[in-house]
């Protein structure tokens, strides 16, 4: 019986696999193509190819599982972001019913306590409630804002000295290294948690966009200044990188929830955990 990892080629999923292999646990990563599968096998894990929208393939992939690490993938290009999430979660549920899996660890997000009004974060609310009344143990991890979200701006910052941001430049929010999240998730898969345990996962500090620019100044060896993207340009900015109309709407609603504080951690009925990697350590690793 293996620990089954959905999204095993992603930042968090690959870190889950890496940590489980390091601990000599049986692990199978679910990926979308043969190249990714071969990479997992080279790293010491088993692998299966399945898409979240392909229920028959999911059923086969989950058949010999003991635990499941699940997430709600999205690209911003979906025509119906929450509808697509519902379809994926319906498939997860059906595949779980057909499997012998006893425990699910879901990658949620801070702000998942809200049923509506938080854009993409509603996907995490849906994840946390998709497996209600099923005969398995449910554990959810709500990480802070990923350091890796800033990596998309590395080239821009290096070339222009400007760090674009949708946030007010002085707004501090909790942030975390995605690799730390993956390693923590691996520990949770191996642990004996009570049903419906929720962890809220922090990095070592909260950072503002100005703080991120300061770190980039050190890491890149070039002065970088944070500059908020005017709200009137949000739609065009997102459209230019391939977001759909509904993807834009959900992203804007999520960003507003962060700025207003609605997406802040719940802080009660949850377990707080803190991870060690700093933003500077993460970005130095990425630049290297």
DOZASE-604461 format. One record per residue: residue number from 1; residue in three letters; chain; y negated, z, x of N, C-alpha, C in turn. Coordinates in steps of 0.1 Angstrom, whole numbers, plus 5000, padded with zeros to 4 digits. Layout:
BEGIN
num;residuo;cadena;n_py;n_pz;n_px;ca_py;ca_pz;ca_px;c_py;c_pz;c_px
NUM;ALA;A;Y;Z;X;Y;Z;X;Y;Z;X
...
This chain:
BEGIN
num;residuo;cadena;n_py;n_pz;n_px;ca_py;ca_pz;ca_px;c_py;c_pz;c_px
1;UNK;A;5012;5000;5008;5000;5000;5000;4988;5000;5009
2;UNK;A;4978;4992;5005;4966;4990;5014;4954;4993;5007
3;UNK;A;4943;4995;5015;4930;4997;5010;4924;4982;5009
4;UNK;A;4920;4978;4997;4915;4965;4994;4900;4965;4995
5;UNK;A;4895;4956;5003;4880;4956;5005;4875;4942;5000
6;UNK;A;4867;4943;4989;4860;4931;4984;4848;4929;4992
7;UNK;A;4844;4916;4994;4832;4913;5002;4834;4917;5016
8;UNK;A;4846;4914;5021;4849;4919;5035;4842;4912;5046
9;UNK;A;4836;4900;5043;4828;4893;5053;4814;4897;5054
10;UNK;A;4809;4905;5045;4795;4910;5045;4792;4921;5054
11;UNK;A;4780;4925;5055;4776;4935;5064;4783;4948;5061
12;UNK;A;4783;4953;5049;4789;4966;5046;4804;4964;5045
13;UNK;A;4809;4954;5039;4823;4952;5038;4830;4951;5051
14;UNK;A;4824;4943;5060;4831;4942;5073;4831;4955;5081
15;UNK;A;4821;4963;5079;4820;4976;5085;4831;4986;5079
16;UNK;A;4834;4984;5066;4845;4992;5060;4858;4988;5066
17;UNK;A;4860;4975;5067;4873;4970;5073;4874;4975;5088
18;UNK;A;4863;4974;5096;4863;4978;5110;4867;4993;5111
19;UNK;A;4861;5001;5103;4864;5015;5104;4878;5019;5100
20;UNK;A;4883;5012;5089;4897;5015;5085;4907;5011;5095
21;UNK;A;4905;4999;5102;4913;4994;5112;4913;5004;5124
22;UNK;A;4901;5009;5127;4900;5019;5138;4908;5031;5135
23;UNK;A;4909;5035;5123;4916;5047;5119;4931;5044;5116
24;UNK;A;4935;5032;5119;4949;5028;5118;4954;5028;5103
25;UNK;A;4945;5026;5094;4948;5025;5080;4952;5011;5076
26;UNK;A;4961;5009;5066;4964;4996;5061;4953;4991;5053
27;UNK;A;4948;4979;5057;4936;4974;5050;4937;4959;5048
28;UNK;A;4933;4954;5037;4932;4940;5034;4919;4936;5029
29;UNK;A;4912;4927;5035;4899;4922;5032;4900;4910;5023
30;UNK;A;4892;4909;5012;4891;4898;5003;4879;4889;5007
31;UNK;A;4881;4877;5010;4871;4868;5014;4872;4855;5007
32;UNK;A;4863;4845;5009;4862;4833;5002;4868;4821;5008
33;UNK;A;4871;4822;5021;4876;4810;5028;4885;4813;5039
34;UNK;A;4893;4803;5044;4903;4805;5054;4897;4810;5068
35;UNK;A;4885;4805;5071;4879;4809;5084;4877;4824;5084
36;UNK;A;4871;4829;5073;4868;4843;5072;4881;4851;5072
37;UNK;A;4892;4846;5066;4904;4853;5066;4910;4854;5080
38;UNK;A;4909;4843;5087;4915;4843;5101;4907;4853;5110
39;UNK;A;4894;4854;5107;4886;4863;5115;4890;4878;5112
40;UNK;A;4893;4881;5100;4898;4894;5096;4911;4897;5103
41;UNK;A;4920;4887;5102;4934;4889;5108;4933;4891;5123
42;UNK;A;4923;4884;5130;4921;4886;5144;4917;4900;5147
43;UNK;A;4910;4906;5138;4905;4920;5140;4914;4931;5136
44;UNK;A;4926;4927;5132;4937;4937;5129;4939;4940;5114
45;UNK;A;4932;4933;5105;4934;4935;5091;4942;4924;5084
46;UNK;A;4947;4927;5073;4953;4916;5065;4942;4910;5057
47;UNK;A;4944;4898;5051;4934;4891;5044;4939;4883;5032
48;UNK;A;4931;4882;5022;4934;4873;5011;4922;4866;5007
49;UNK;A;4924;4854;5001;4912;4845;4997;4911;4846;4982
50;UNK;A;4900;4850;4977;4898;4851;4962;4883;4852;4960
51;UNK;A;4879;4845;4949;4865;4846;4944;4864;4856;4932
52;UNK;A;4853;4863;4931;4852;4873;4921;4853;4866;4907
53;UNK;A;4850;4853;4906;4851;4847;4893;4865;4841;4890
54;UNK;A;4874;4843;4899;4888;4837;4898;4897;4848;4895
55;UNK;A;4900;4851;4882;4908;4863;4879;4922;4862;4884
56;UNK;A;4929;4850;4882;4943;4850;4888;4944;4853;4903
57;UNK;A;4934;4848;4910;4934;4850;4925;4931;4865;4928
58;UNK;A;4922;4871;4920;4920;4886;4921;4932;4894;4918
59;UNK;A;4939;4890;4908;4951;4898;4904;4961;4898;4916
60;UNK;A;4963;4886;4922;4972;4885;4933;4967;4894;4945
61;UNK;A;4954;4893;4948;4949;4900;4959;4950;4915;4958
62;UNK;A;4949;4920;4946;4949;4935;4943;4963;4940;4941
63;UNK;A;4973;4932;4941;4986;4936;4936;4992;4947;4944
64;UNK;A;4990;4947;4957;4996;4957;4966;4986;4968;4971
65;UNK;A;4976;4970;4963;4965;4979;4967;4968;4994;4963
66;UNK;A;4962;5003;4971;4962;5017;4967;4948;5021;4963
67;UNK;A;4938;5016;4970;4924;5018;4967;4916;5005;4967
68;UNK;A;4905;5005;4961;4896;4993;4961;4882;4996;4964
69;UNK;A;4876;4989;4973;4862;4989;4976;4856;4978;4969
70;UNK;A;4847;4980;4959;4841;4970;4950;4826;4970;4951
71;UNK;A;4820;4958;4949;4806;4956;4949;4802;4945;4940
72;UNK;A;4790;4944;4937;4785;4933;4927;4777;4923;4935
73;UNK;A;4783;4912;4939;4776;4902;4947;4766;4894;4939
74;UNK;A;4755;4891;4946;4745;4882;4939;4737;4875;4950
75;UNK;A;4732;4864;4947;4724;4855;4956;4710;4853;4953
76;UNK;A;4706;4857;4940;4693;4854;4935;4692;4840;4929
77;UNK;A;4703;4832;4930;4703;4819;4925;4710;4818;4911
78;UNK;A;4716;4829;4907;4723;4829;4894;4713;4826;4882
79;UNK;A;4717;4818;4873;4709;4815;4861;4708;4827;4852
80;UNK;A;4718;4836;4852;4718;4848;4844;4724;4859;4853
81;UNK;A;4715;4866;4859;4719;4876;4869;4729;4886;4863
82;UNK;A;4724;4893;4853;4732;4904;4847;4744;4898;4839
83;UNK;A;4743;4887;4834;4755;4880;4827;4765;4877;4837
84;UNK;A;4761;4872;4849;4771;4869;4859;4778;4882;4864
85;UNK;A;4770;4893;4865;4775;4905;4870;4786;4910;4860
86;UNK;A;4783;4909;4847;4792;4913;4836;4805;4906;4837
87;UNK;A;4804;4892;4840;4816;4884;4841;4825;4889;4853
88;UNK;A;4818;4892;4864;4826;4897;4876;4832;4910;4873
89;UNK;A;4825;4920;4867;4830;4933;4864;4842;4932;4854
90;UNK;A;4841;4923;4845;4852;4921;4835;4865;4917;4843
91;UNK;A;4863;4908;4853;4874;4904;4861;4880;4915;4869
92;UNK;A;4871;4923;4875;4875;4934;4883;4884;4943;4874
93;UNK;A;4879;4946;4863;4886;4956;4854;4900;4950;4850
94;UNK;A;4901;4937;4847;4913;4931;4843;4923;4931;4855
95;UNK;A;4918;4928;4867;4927;4928;4879;4931;4942;4882
96;UNK;A;4923;4952;4880;4927;4966;4882;4938;4970;4873
97;UNK;A;4937;4967;4860;4947;4970;4850;4960;4965;4854
98;UNK;A;4960;4953;4860;4973;4946;4864;4978;4951;4878
99;UNK;A;4971;4960;4884;4974;4965;4898;4979;4979;4897
100;UNK;A;4983;4984;4909;4987;4998;4910;4976;5006;4916
101;UNK;A;4964;5001;4917;4954;5008;4924;4950;5021;4917
102;UNK;A;4948;5032;4925;4946;5045;4920;4932;5050;4921
103;UNK;A;4924;5043;4929;4910;5048;4932;4901;5036;4935
104;UNK;A;4889;5037;4930;4879;5027;4933;4867;5033;4939
105;UNK;A;4862;5027;4950;4849;5032;4956;4839;5020;4954
106;UNK;A;4829;5023;4946;4819;5012;4943;4807;5013;4951
107;UNK;A;4802;5002;4956;4789;5002;4963;4778;4999;4953
108;UNK;A;4771;5010;4950;4761;5010;4940;4747;5010;4947
109;UNK;A;4737;5016;4942;4724;5017;4949;4716;5028;4943
110;UNK;A;4706;5033;4951;4697;5043;4946;4690;5037;4934
111;UNK;A;4688;5045;4923;4682;5040;4911;4692;5036;4901
112;UNK;A;4705;5037;4904;4715;5032;4895;4717;5041;4882
113;UNK;A;4709;5052;4881;4710;5060;4869;4703;5054;4857
114;UNK;A;4695;5043;4860;4688;5037;4849;4695;5025;4843
115;UNK;A;4696;5025;4830;4703;5014;4823;4695;5002;4822
116;UNK;A;4682;5003;4823;4673;4991;4821;4660;4993;4829
117;UNK;A;4653;4982;4830;4639;4983;4836;4639;4984;4851
118;UNK;A;4650;4981;4858;4650;4981;4873;4655;4968;4879
119;UNK;A;4655;4958;4871;4659;4945;4876;4673;4945;4882
120;UNK;A;4675;4940;4895;4688;4939;4901;4695;4952;4902
121;UNK;A;4688;4963;4902;4695;4976;4902;4703;4979;4890
122;UNK;A;4700;4972;4879;4708;4974;4867;4723;4970;4870
123;UNK;A;4725;4961;4879;4738;4957;4883;4746;4969;4888
124;UNK;A;4739;4978;4895;4746;4990;4900;4749;5000;4888
125;UNK;A;4740;5001;4878;4743;5009;4866;4756;5003;4860
126;UNK;A;4757;4990;4858;4768;4983;4852;4781;4986;4860
127;UNK;A;4780;4985;4873;4792;4988;4882;4797;5003;4879
128;UNK;A;4788;5012;4878;4791;5026;4877;4798;5029;4864
129;UNK;A;4796;5020;4854;4801;5023;4841;4812;5013;4837
130;UNK;A;4816;5004;4846;4825;4993;4842;4839;4998;4841
131;UNK;A;4842;5010;4847;4856;5014;4848;4858;5027;4840
132;UNK;A;4849;5030;4831;4850;5042;4822;4863;5041;4814
133;UNK;A;4870;5052;4813;4882;5054;4805;4894;5047;4811
134;UNK;A;4893;5043;4823;4905;5038;4830;4912;5049;4838
135;UNK;A;4924;5048;4840;4932;5058;4846;4932;5057;4861
136;UNK;A;4920;5059;4867;4919;5059;4882;4907;5068;4885
137;UNK;A;4906;5071;4898;4895;5079;4903;4884;5070;4907
138;UNK;A;4871;5073;4902;4860;5065;4905;4850;5073;4914
139;UNK;A;4846;5066;4925;4836;5072;4934;4826;5062;4936
140;UNK;A;4813;5065;4936;4802;5056;4938;4793;5060;4949
141;UNK;A;4789;5050;4957;4780;5053;4968;4766;5046;4965
142;UNK;A;4756;5053;4965;4742;5048;4963;4734;5048;4976
143;UNK;A;4734;5037;4983;4726;5037;4996;4711;5035;4993
144;UNK;A;4704;5039;5003;4689;5036;5003;4688;5021;5007
145;UNK;A;4675;5016;5008;4671;5003;5011;4677;4999;5025
146;UNK;A;4684;4987;5026;4690;4984;5038;4680;4979;5049
147;UNK;A;4682;4984;5061;4675;4978;5073;4676;4963;5073
148;UNK;A;4688;4958;5070;4691;4944;5072;4682;4935;5063
149;UNK;A;4675;4941;5053;4666;4933;5045;4654;4927;5053
150;UNK;A;4651;4934;5064;4640;4930;5072;4644;4919;5082
151;UNK;A;4657;4917;5084;4661;4907;5094;4656;4893;5090
152;UNK;A;4655;4890;5077;4650;4877;5073;4636;4873;5078
153;UNK;A;4629;4884;5082;4615;4882;5087;4614;4882;5102
154;UNK;A;4625;4883;5109;4624;4884;5124;4617;4872;5130
155;UNK;A;4621;4860;5126;4615;4848;5132;4601;4847;5129
156;UNK;A;4597;4850;5116;4583;4850;5112;4575;4859;5120
157;UNK;A;4580;4872;5121;4573;4882;5129;4571;4878;5143
158;UNK;A;4581;4872;5149;4581;4868;5163;4571;4857;5165
159;UNK;A;4571;4847;5156;4562;4835;5158;4548;4838;5154
160;UNK;A;4545;4846;5143;4532;4847;5138;4526;4861;5140
161;UNK;A;4534;4871;5144;4529;4884;5145;4526;4891;5131
162;UNK;A;4531;4885;5121;4530;4890;5107;4543;4894;5101
163;UNK;A;4544;4905;5095;4556;4909;5087;4553;4909;5073
164;UNK;A;4557;4899;5065;4555;4898;5051;4562;4909;5044
165;UNK;A;4557;4914;5033;4563;4925;5025;4559;4924;5011
166;UNK;A;4568;4927;5002;4564;4928;4988;4559;4942;4984
167;UNK;A;4560;4951;4993;4556;4965;4991;4542;4968;4996
168;UNK;A;4535;4977;4990;4523;4982;4997;4526;4986;5011
169;UNK;A;4518;4983;5021;4522;4984;5035;4524;4999;5039
170;UNK;A;4518;5008;5031;4519;5022;5035;4529;5030;5026
171;UNK;A;4537;5023;5018;4547;5029;5009;4559;5032;5017
172;UNK;A;4562;5045;5018;4574;5049;5025;4586;5050;5015
173;UNK;A;4597;5044;5019;4609;5045;5011;4621;5049;5019
174;UNK;A;4632;5055;5014;4644;5058;5022;4650;5044;5026
175;UNK;A;4655;5044;5038;4661;5032;5043;4674;5036;5052
176;UNK;A;4683;5026;5053;4696;5029;5059;4702;5017;5066
177;UNK;A;4710;5020;5076;4717;5009;5083;4730;5005;5075
178;UNK;A;4732;4993;5072;4743;4989;5063;4757;4992;5070
179;UNK;A;4757;4992;5083;4770;4995;5090;4773;5010;5088
180;UNK;A;4763;5018;5088;4766;5032;5085;4772;5034;5071
181;UNK;A;4766;5026;5062;4771;5026;5048;4786;5023;5047
182;UNK;A;4790;5012;5055;4804;5008;5055;4813;5018;5061
183;UNK;A;4808;5024;5072;4817;5035;5078;4818;5047;5069
184;UNK;A;4808;5050;5062;4809;5061;5052;4818;5058;5041
185;UNK;A;4817;5045;5036;4826;5041;5025;4841;5042;5029
186;UNK;A;4844;5038;5042;4857;5039;5047;4862;5054;5046
187;UNK;A;4854;5063;5050;4857;5077;5049;4860;5081;5035
188;UNK;A;4852;5076;5026;4854;5080;5012;4867;5074;5006
189;UNK;A;4871;5062;5010;4883;5056;5006;4895;5064;5011
190;UNK;A;4894;5071;5022;4905;5079;5027;4904;5094;5022
191;UNK;A;4894;5097;5016;4892;5111;5012;4897;5114;4998
192;UNK;A;4897;5127;4994;4902;5131;4981;4891;5136;4972
193;UNK;A;4883;5127;4967;4872;5131;4959;4876;5132;4944
194;UNK;A;4868;5140;4937;4870;5141;4923;4865;5129;4916
195;UNK;A;4870;5126;4904;4866;5115;4896;4851;5115;4893
196;UNK;A;4845;5104;4894;4830;5102;4891;4821;5110;4901
197;UNK;A;4826;5111;4913;4817;5116;4924;4807;5105;4927
198;UNK;A;4794;5109;4929;4784;5100;4933;4777;5105;4946
199;UNK;A;4777;5097;4956;4770;5100;4968;4757;5092;4969
200;UNK;A;4746;5099;4972;4733;5092;4975;4731;5093;4990
201;UNK;A;4730;5081;4996;4732;5079;5010;4718;5076;5017
202;UNK;A;4714;5084;5026;4701;5083;5033;4703;5079;5047
203;UNK;A;4693;5072;5053;4692;5071;5067;4685;5083;5073
204;UNK;A;4681;5083;5086;4675;5095;5092;4660;5097;5088
205;UNK;A;4654;5086;5082;4640;5087;5079;4636;5078;5068
206;UNK;A;4625;5080;5061;4619;5070;5052;4609;5062;5061
207;UNK;A;4607;5049;5057;4599;5041;5065;4590;5033;5055
208;UNK;A;4578;5030;5060;4569;5020;5053;4570;5007;5060
209;UNK;A;4564;4997;5053;4563;4983;5060;4555;4984;5073
210;UNK;A;4545;4993;5073;4538;4995;5086;4546;5001;5096
211;UNK;A;4555;5010;5093;4565;5016;5102;4574;5005;5108
212;UNK;A;4579;4996;5099;4588;4986;5103;4581;4976;5112
213;UNK;A;4568;4973;5110;4561;4964;5119;4559;4971;5132
214;UNK;A;4557;4984;5132;4556;4991;5145;4569;4991;5153
215;UNK;A;4580;4992;5146;4593;4991;5153;4595;4977;5159
216;UNK;A;4591;4967;5151;4593;4953;5155;4584;4950;5167
217;UNK;A;4572;4957;5167;4563;4955;5179;4570;4960;5192
218;UNK;A;4577;4971;5191;4585;4976;5202;4597;4967;5206
219;UNK;A;4604;4963;5195;4617;4956;5198;4614;4941;5203
220;UNK;A;4604;4935;5197;4601;4921;5201;4591;4920;5212
221;UNK;A;4585;4931;5216;4575;4930;5227;4563;4922;5223
222;UNK;A;4559;4922;5210;4548;4915;5205;4542;4922;5194
223;UNK;A;4529;4923;5193;4522;4930;5182;4525;4924;5169
224;UNK;A;4530;4932;5160;4534;4928;5146;4526;4936;5136
225;UNK;A;4520;4930;5126;4513;4937;5116;4519;4934;5102
226;UNK;A;4520;4944;5094;4526;4943;5080;4515;4937;5071
227;UNK;A;4519;4928;5063;4509;4922;5053;4516;4920;5040
228;UNK;A;4511;4926;5030;4517;4925;5016;4514;4911;5010
229;UNK;A;4525;4906;5005;4524;4893;4998;4516;4895;4985
230;UNK;A;4505;4888;4982;4498;4890;4969;4508;4888;4957
231;UNK;A;4506;4896;4947;4516;4896;4936;4516;4882;4929
232;UNK;A;4505;4875;4929;4504;4862;4923;4512;4852;4931
233;UNK;A;4517;4855;4943;4525;4846;4951;4539;4849;4951
234;UNK;A;4543;4860;4944;4557;4864;4945;4567;4854;4940
235;UNK;A;4563;4848;4928;4572;4838;4922;4574;4826;4931
236;UNK;A;4563;4821;4936;4564;4809;4944;4571;4812;4957
237;UNK;A;4569;4824;4963;4576;4828;4975;4591;4828;4973
238;UNK;A;4595;4834;4962;4610;4835;4959;4616;4822;4956
239;UNK;A;4608;4814;4948;4613;4801;4945;4615;4792;4957
240;UNK;A;4607;4794;4967;4607;4785;4979;4620;4788;4987
241;UNK;A;4626;4800;4985;4638;4803;4992;4651;4802;4983
242;UNK;A;4649;4796;4971;4660;4793;4963;4663;4801;4952
243;UNK;A;4655;4811;4949;4657;4820;4937;4656;4812;4924
244;UNK;A;4665;4815;4915;4664;4810;4901;4653;4817;4893
245;UNK;A;4650;4812;4881;4640;4818;4873;4644;4833;4870
246;UNK;A;4657;4835;4866;4661;4848;4863;4663;4857;4875
247;UNK;A;4666;4850;4887;4666;4858;4899;4653;4863;4903
248;UNK;A;4642;4855;4901;4629;4860;4903;4625;4871;4894
249;UNK;A;4628;4869;4881;4624;4880;4872;4630;4893;4875
250;UNK;A;4643;4893;4879;4650;4906;4882;4645;4911;4895
251;UNK;A;4642;4903;4905;4637;4908;4918;4624;4914;4916
252;UNK;A;4615;4908;4908;4602;4914;4906;4603;4927;4899
253;UNK;A;4611;4928;4889;4613;4940;4881;4618;4951;4890
254;UNK;A;4628;4948;4899;4633;4957;4909;4622;4962;4918
255;UNK;A;4614;4953;4923;4603;4956;4933;4593;4965;4926
256;UNK;A;4590;4963;4914;4581;4971;4906;4586;4985;4905
257;UNK;A;4600;4986;4903;4606;4999;4901;4606;5007;4914
258;UNK;A;4607;5000;4925;4606;5007;4938;4592;5012;4940
259;UNK;A;4582;5003;4938;4568;5007;4940;4564;5019;4931
260;UNK;A;4568;5018;4918;4564;5029;4909;4572;5042;4911
261;UNK;A;4583;5041;4918;4591;5053;4921;4602;5055;4911
262;UNK;A;4604;5046;4902;4614;5047;4892;4628;5046;4898
263;UNK;A;4629;5039;4909;4642;5037;4916;4645;5048;4926
264;UNK;A;4637;5059;4926;4640;5070;4935;4654;5076;4932
265;UNK;A;4659;5083;4942;4672;5089;4940;4672;5099;4928
266;UNK;A;4684;5100;4922;4685;5108;4910;4684;5123;4914
267;UNK;A;4691;5127;4925;4689;5140;4931;4696;5152;4923
268;UNK;A;4702;5150;4912;4710;5160;4906;4723;5154;4900
269;UNK;A;4734;5162;4902;4747;5157;4898;4752;5147;4908
270;UNK;A;4746;5146;4920;4750;5137;4930;4751;5145;4943
271;UNK;A;4758;5139;4953;4759;5145;4966;4750;5137;4976
272;UNK;A;4742;5144;4983;4733;5138;4993;4741;5138;5007
273;UNK;A;4740;5126;5013;4746;5124;5026;4736;5117;5035
274;UNK;A;4735;5120;5048;4726;5114;5057;4733;5107;5069
275;UNK;A;4729;5095;5072;4735;5087;5083;4726;5087;5095
276;UNK;A;4731;5085;5107;4724;5087;5119;4715;5075;5124
277;UNK;A;4719;5063;5122;4713;5051;5129;4698;5049;5124
278;UNK;A;4690;5048;5134;4675;5046;5132;4672;5031;5130
279;UNK;A;4661;5028;5124;4657;5015;5122;4655;5008;5136
280;UNK;A;4650;5014;5146;4648;5009;5159;4662;5005;5165
281;UNK;A;4672;5014;5164;4685;5011;5169;4691;4999;5162
282;UNK;A;4689;4998;5149;4695;4987;5142;4688;4973;5146
283;UNK;A;4675;4973;5146;4668;4961;5149;4670;4956;5164
284;UNK;A;4671;4966;5173;4674;4963;5187;4688;4956;5188
285;UNK;A;4697;4961;5180;4711;4955;5180;4710;4941;5174
286;UNK;A;4702;4939;5164;4702;4925;5158;4695;4915;5167
287;UNK;A;4684;4920;5173;4677;4911;5182;4685;4907;5195
288;UNK;A;4693;4917;5199;4702;4914;5211;4713;4905;5207
